[in-house]
Amino acid sequence: MADIMLNEEERMLRAAVREFAERDVAPHASAIDEAEYFSMDTWKGMARMGLFGLALDPKFGGGGGGIKSVAVVTEEIARVCAATAVTYLVQVALAGYPISTFGNDKQKARWLAPIISGETIGAFCLTEPTSGSDAAAASTIAKKVNGGYSLSGSKTFITNGSVGNTLVVFATTDRKLKHKGFVSLVLDRQMKGITAQKITGKMGIRGSDTATIFFDNVEVPEDHRLGNEGDGFKVAMQTLDHSRIAIAAQAVGIAQGAYEEAVRHAKQRQAFGKAIAEFQAIQFYLADMAMRLEASRLLTYQAATLKDSGQPFVKHASMAKAFASESSVFITDRAVQIFGGYGYIREAKVERFYRDARVTPIYEGTSEIQRLMITRYLLQET
Ligand SMILES: Cc1cc2nc3c(=O)[nH]c(=O)nc-3n(C[C@H](O)[C@H](O)[C@H](O)COP(=O)(O)OP(=O)(O)OC[C@H]3O[C@@H](n4cnc5c(N)ncnc54)[C@H](O)[C@@H]3O)c2cc1C
């Protein structure tokens, strides 16, 4: 399991999270998927474990570590429940990270400390009904008013959107300025003019909360802005570069869970008088799955190590995200195939893994966008 890429502390973290995930997360994974239910009990369990502080400012309760630690945790949780894993990584890598990185001490004391303790739930609000990949085309407007902004517009597909209390929102002060007109604002859920509509009927990660959020002339004081005016797009992109590594880890975790199920089933299931694992076709499936799994994990840890050691990492993060997510779709598909008819039934974990994997090449920048980014770097280098 690519152990050579982890130090002693990271191995201990992985062992502790695996125990927690198997004991407290796995037993509910199927039920929260079926009911599309956000589990507050699991949330509190993650908070008690201190998992929300990883890679966030230690001065405000953060536990140190870097994105590699977040990747280790995300992978272990996704191995049993991808929905819980995305709920977790959004808190740490998408809501906590921009406040920890771009916020001042006053803002961190107000919003980061409760995110780290798990007292508040964070969300990252960039995508809009008419702009996803083309994030700079966002039309949510932050109109300048005396002392701050008046925010109007809507954001969609927001993870933790209907349960979240701290919203990191990206808006434009002037659409003509495109990305240069962006601001990044931290909003408290109870501010007047904010409403949310839960999105139901997702294919996978159904136990995670997803919502459309509406802003109707929300009065946002200036001290809710992260960084300077015009910095908003930079805040969004740097946050996504960082959190993409966690999504890659989520994809690895889903694939690992499906792979383990497939190996177990292949050894047990009999056909033509022997275990199906004895058929070369099945063996080749397992070998392909194992190869892609290991390569995905190594790419993910490599990107994380580069980021944590302050080296250029964006190209590697995109490679890890695109490869691990597409491999996750491949591996879960093969797992369903190895299960035969049983893999097509809700009762089989691989059926859930297969549905969960499908979102990973879509969110946090589609595979097509990752390829554009990778190529941009490649062409600069050569
Ligand atoms: C379950 C879920 C949770 C999410 N959580 C969040 C969240 O917490 N916060 C948030 O802000 N967003 C979130 N998203 C949104 C997600 O990041 C977007 O769906 C994603 O970025 C794609 O945007 P889009 O859906 O508008 O697709 P589009 O941008 O419309 O893309 C449609 C297709 O066109 C392709 N395409 C677009 N532009 C190009 C191009 N230049 N070259 C080649 N192909 C292109 C895309 O790759 C894709 O295949 C979530 C989405 C889902 C499904």
PDBQT file of the ligand as one rigid body, heavy atoms in Angstrom, charges set to zero:
ROOT
HETATM    1  C1  LIG A 401     -21.998  16.191  -6.075  1.00  0.00    +0.000 C 
HETATM    2  C2  LIG A 401     -21.328  17.473  -6.468  1.00  0.00    +0.000 A 
HETATM    3  C3  LIG A 401     -20.743  18.258  -5.483  1.00  0.00    +0.000 A 
HETATM    4  C4  LIG A 401     -20.156  19.488  -5.832  1.00  0.00    +0.000 A 
HETATM    5  N1  LIG A 401     -19.637  20.284  -4.838  1.00  0.00    +0.000 NA
HETATM    6  C5  LIG A 401     -19.245  21.561  -5.158  1.00  0.00    +0.000 A 
HETATM    7  C6  LIG A 401     -18.871  22.497  -4.128  1.00  0.00    +0.000 A 
HETATM    8  O1  LIG A 401     -18.837  22.163  -2.934  1.00  0.00    +0.000 OA
HETATM    9  N2  LIG A 401     -18.582  23.765  -4.486  1.00  0.00    +0.000 N 
HETATM   10  C7  LIG A 401     -18.595  24.190  -5.785  1.00  0.00    +0.000 A 
HETATM   11  O2  LIG A 401     -18.328  25.358  -6.038  1.00  0.00    +0.000 OA
HETATM   12  N3  LIG A 401     -18.923  23.312  -6.783  1.00  0.00    +0.000 NA
HETATM   13  C8  LIG A 401     -19.255  22.026  -6.509  1.00  0.00    +0.000 A 
HETATM   14  N4  LIG A 401     -19.617  21.153  -7.511  1.00  0.00    +0.000 N 
HETATM   15  C9  LIG A 401     -19.628  21.608  -8.893  1.00  0.00    +0.000 C 
HETATM   16  C10 LIG A 401     -18.549  20.997  -9.763  1.00  0.00    +0.000 C 
HETATM   17  O3  LIG A 401     -17.285  21.477  -9.391  1.00  0.00    +0.000 OA
HETATM   18  C11 LIG A 401     -18.921  21.301 -11.237  1.00  0.00    +0.000 C 
HETATM   19  O4  LIG A 401     -20.045  20.482 -11.536  1.00  0.00    +0.000 OA
HETATM   20  C12 LIG A 401     -17.776  21.029 -12.180  1.00  0.00    +0.000 C 
HETATM   21  O5  LIG A 401     -16.746  21.967 -11.990  1.00  0.00    +0.000 OA
HETATM   22  C13 LIG A 401     -18.221  21.091 -13.660  1.00  0.00    +0.000 C 
HETATM   23  O6  LIG A 401     -18.977  22.227 -13.922  1.00  0.00    +0.000 OA
HETATM   24  P1  LIG A 401     -20.396  22.093 -14.647  1.00  0.00    +0.000 P 
HETATM   25  O7  LIG A 401     -21.182  21.072 -13.933  1.00  0.00    +0.000 OA
HETATM   26  O8  LIG A 401     -20.984  23.460 -14.778  1.00  0.00    +0.000 OA
HETATM   27  O9  LIG A 401     -20.062  21.518 -16.085  1.00  0.00    +0.000 OA
HETATM   28  P2  LIG A 401     -19.651  22.377 -17.383  1.00  0.00    +0.000 P 
HETATM   29  O10 LIG A 401     -18.622  23.364 -17.031  1.00  0.00    +0.000 OA
HETATM   30  O11 LIG A 401     -20.903  22.851 -18.046  1.00  0.00    +0.000 OA
HETATM   31  O12 LIG A 401     -18.994  21.239 -18.277  1.00  0.00    +0.000 OA
HETATM   32  C14 LIG A 401     -19.762  20.303 -19.057  1.00  0.00    +0.000 C 
HETATM   33  C15 LIG A 401     -18.793  19.465 -19.878  1.00  0.00    +0.000 C 
HETATM   34  O13 LIG A 401     -18.063  20.324 -20.783  1.00  0.00    +0.000 OA
HETATM   35  C16 LIG A 401     -16.666  20.137 -20.579  1.00  0.00    +0.000 C 
HETATM   36  N5  LIG A 401     -15.931  21.389 -20.778  1.00  0.00    +0.000 N 
HETATM   37  C17 LIG A 401     -16.219  22.618 -20.261  1.00  0.00    +0.000 A 
HETATM   38  N6  LIG A 401     -15.287  23.493 -20.645  1.00  0.00    +0.000 NA
HETATM   39  C18 LIG A 401     -14.393  22.826 -21.428  1.00  0.00    +0.000 A 
HETATM   40  C19 LIG A 401     -13.196  23.179 -22.112  1.00  0.00    +0.000 A 
HETATM   41  N7  LIG A 401     -12.699  24.411 -22.067  1.00  0.00    +0.000 N 
HETATM   42  N8  LIG A 401     -12.547  22.199 -22.802  1.00  0.00    +0.000 NA
HETATM   43  C20 LIG A 401     -13.017  20.941 -22.837  1.00  0.00    +0.000 A 
HETATM   44  N9  LIG A 401     -14.135  20.543 -22.183  1.00  0.00    +0.000 NA
HETATM   45  C21 LIG A 401     -14.819  21.468 -21.501  1.00  0.00    +0.000 A 
HETATM   46  C22 LIG A 401     -16.539  19.667 -19.130  1.00  0.00    +0.000 C 
HETATM   47  O14 LIG A 401     -15.315  19.013 -18.897  1.00  0.00    +0.000 OA
HETATM   48  C23 LIG A 401     -17.738  18.746 -19.021  1.00  0.00    +0.000 C 
HETATM   49  O15 LIG A 401     -17.449  17.493 -19.573  1.00  0.00    +0.000 OA
HETATM   50  C24 LIG A 401     -20.134  19.889  -7.187  1.00  0.00    +0.000 A 
HETATM   51  C25 LIG A 401     -20.690  19.059  -8.176  1.00  0.00    +0.000 A 
HETATM   52  C26 LIG A 401     -21.285  17.872  -7.836  1.00  0.00    +0.000 A 
HETATM   53  C27 LIG A 401     -21.899  17.016  -8.912  1.00  0.00    +0.000 C 
ENDROOT
TORSDOF 0
